[in-house]
Amino acid sequence: MPRGEEPGVWAVIERQTGRFLGWVALPVEAGAGRLGYRFFRAFWGHGYATEAARAVMADAFERLGAASVAADTMTVNLASRRLMERLGMRYARTFFADFPEALPGSEKGDVEYVLTREAWQALRAERLSFVRATPADAARLAAHERRVADPRLYGPPLDHDACAREIAHNVFYFVEVDGALVATAAWKRREDGSAYLSNIAVHPDFRRCGVGRAAALFLLAEAKGCARVDLVTHPDNAAAMALYGSLGFAVESRKEDHFGDGEPRVVMVKCDRGVT
Ligand SMILES: CC(C)(COP(=O)(O)OP(=O)(O)OC[C@H]1O[C@@H](n2cnc3c(N)ncnc32)[C@H](O)[C@@H]1OP(=O)(O)O)[C@@H](O)C(=O)NCCC(=O)NCCS
């Protein structure tokens, strides 16, 4: 049991009352995370463990860059096993540890469950919905803009009117998880039949878990049939450059002051050779 001073250990506190409900731990070493938790019996069955474990799992994959997260429990501890399954973890093995004192059921050994980064990304992507925005959603987009704006690499936040225009002039999507706005993505077909992708911007809390890739793939699927698909990004935007490069986009040209903000931009193009 952790003492609470180790890295990756969190106290779980009930928001309304400030009560200490239990703890979750998810230290990550060399890309391997190990999830543990324990809650006071009075607080079992309220979903607290699921909520807390989900939060530290997201932190391990998104912030700490874990490649996998494992957890173990006694084979007979069905409640704990169900929690691991709810988190998307998969049974990996049964093992027999040398415990000094036998507990009822310990003769059945322990089970280990694992969730890989790829499976986590797929789980997140599966829960995404793409909801078509209308100009009446400008305020919601403006709030998102304030979270994702980056004056140099992406752009300053658009104000309310600019948001309404952006929605009106594109096929504009809100990317949602359980109703929460996690990203935007838009495209338009030009008169010459080519497609322009824009507004792919992921809420900082949801980055590095496959949302940007899912959004770009969704737009590419919509723009299928367009012989040319292009977009504009900042050459120092390492995340965007890597994402689009991995989807088959290549830099076509560079302009030192493309949007008039004094920053360089590159035009990246994907020609009709299928999507990876
Ligand atoms: C660029 C952006 C959309 C990526 O979204 P994301 O959801 O974090 O990306 P994903 O998790 O889908 O990652 C897809 C790939 O992008 C690349 N990538 C994402 N973040 C990265 C980072 N910080 N550094 C390097 N590569 C990164 C990786 O190749 C990654 O694949 P991998 O996870 O298999 O290594 C996101 O960082 C963002 O919204 N940035 C601010 C707005 C912006 O700049 N938009 C692009 C404008 S053109």
PDBQT file of the ligand as one rigid body, heavy atoms in Angstrom, charges set to zero:
ROOT
HETATM    1  C1  LIG A 301      -2.283  18.713 -34.009  1.00  0.00    +0.000 C 
HETATM    2  C2  LIG A 301      -3.381  18.108 -33.147  1.00  0.00    +0.000 C 
HETATM    3  C3  LIG A 301      -4.695  18.266 -33.896  1.00  0.00    +0.000 C 
HETATM    4  C4  LIG A 301      -3.094  16.618 -32.932  1.00  0.00    +0.000 C 
HETATM    5  O1  LIG A 301      -4.209  16.055 -32.264  1.00  0.00    +0.000 OA
HETATM    6  P1  LIG A 301      -4.065  14.807 -31.273  1.00  0.00    +0.000 P 
HETATM    7  O2  LIG A 301      -5.441  14.345 -30.966  1.00  0.00    +0.000 OA
HETATM    8  O3  LIG A 301      -3.205  15.176 -30.112  1.00  0.00    +0.000 OA
HETATM    9  O4  LIG A 301      -3.290  13.767 -32.195  1.00  0.00    +0.000 OA
HETATM   10  P2  LIG A 301      -3.397  12.174 -32.138  1.00  0.00    +0.000 P 
HETATM   11  O5  LIG A 301      -3.432  11.714 -30.723  1.00  0.00    +0.000 OA
HETATM   12  O6  LIG A 301      -4.496  11.738 -33.030  1.00  0.00    +0.000 OA
HETATM   13  O7  LIG A 301      -1.987  11.794 -32.752  1.00  0.00    +0.000 OA
HETATM   14  C5  LIG A 301      -1.852  11.431 -34.088  1.00  0.00    +0.000 C 
HETATM   15  C6  LIG A 301      -0.388  11.545 -34.473  1.00  0.00    +0.000 C 
HETATM   16  O8  LIG A 301      -0.002  12.918 -34.485  1.00  0.00    +0.000 OA
HETATM   17  C7  LIG A 301       1.362  13.017 -34.040  1.00  0.00    +0.000 C 
HETATM   18  N1  LIG A 301       1.406  13.808 -32.813  1.00  0.00    +0.000 N 
HETATM   19  C8  LIG A 301       0.373  14.203 -32.048  1.00  0.00    +0.000 A 
HETATM   20  N2  LIG A 301       0.819  14.981 -31.045  1.00  0.00    +0.000 NA
HETATM   21  C9  LIG A 301       2.133  15.071 -31.183  1.00  0.00    +0.000 A 
HETATM   22  C10 LIG A 301       3.166  15.758 -30.472  1.00  0.00    +0.000 A 
HETATM   23  N3  LIG A 301       2.868  16.499 -29.411  1.00  0.00    +0.000 N 
HETATM   24  N4  LIG A 301       4.436  15.655 -30.917  1.00  0.00    +0.000 NA
HETATM   25  C11 LIG A 301       4.741  14.914 -32.010  1.00  0.00    +0.000 A 
HETATM   26  N5  LIG A 301       3.807  14.215 -32.730  1.00  0.00    +0.000 NA
HETATM   27  C12 LIG A 301       2.527  14.313 -32.315  1.00  0.00    +0.000 A 
HETATM   28  C13 LIG A 301       1.849  11.626 -33.821  1.00  0.00    +0.000 C 
HETATM   29  O9  LIG A 301       2.387  11.168 -35.051  1.00  0.00    +0.000 OA
HETATM   30  C14 LIG A 301       0.567  10.890 -33.503  1.00  0.00    +0.000 C 
HETATM   31  O10 LIG A 301       0.631   9.508 -33.767  1.00  0.00    +0.000 OA
HETATM   32  P3  LIG A 301       1.072   8.496 -32.559  1.00  0.00    +0.000 P 
HETATM   33  O11 LIG A 301       0.215   8.821 -31.375  1.00  0.00    +0.000 OA
HETATM   34  O12 LIG A 301       0.772   7.161 -33.163  1.00  0.00    +0.000 OA
HETATM   35  O13 LIG A 301       2.524   8.791 -32.320  1.00  0.00    +0.000 OA
HETATM   36  C15 LIG A 301      -3.436  18.777 -31.761  1.00  0.00    +0.000 C 
HETATM   37  O14 LIG A 301      -2.127  18.816 -31.213  1.00  0.00    +0.000 OA
HETATM   38  C16 LIG A 301      -4.027  20.160 -31.730  1.00  0.00    +0.000 C 
HETATM   39  O15 LIG A 301      -5.232  20.319 -31.681  1.00  0.00    +0.000 OA
HETATM   40  N6  LIG A 301      -3.194  21.208 -31.751  1.00  0.00    +0.000 N 
HETATM   41  C17 LIG A 301      -3.646  22.601 -31.691  1.00  0.00    +0.000 C 
HETATM   42  C18 LIG A 301      -4.385  22.992 -32.949  1.00  0.00    +0.000 C 
HETATM   43  C19 LIG A 301      -3.549  22.678 -34.163  1.00  0.00    +0.000 C 
HETATM   44  O16 LIG A 301      -2.386  23.017 -34.207  1.00  0.00    +0.000 OA
HETATM   45  N7  LIG A 301      -4.200  22.059 -35.160  1.00  0.00    +0.000 N 
HETATM   46  C20 LIG A 301      -3.574  21.741 -36.420  1.00  0.00    +0.000 C 
HETATM   47  C21 LIG A 301      -3.791  22.863 -37.300  1.00  0.00    +0.000 C 
HETATM   48  S1  LIG A 301      -3.361  22.546 -38.953  1.00  0.00    +0.000 SA
ENDROOT
TORSDOF 0
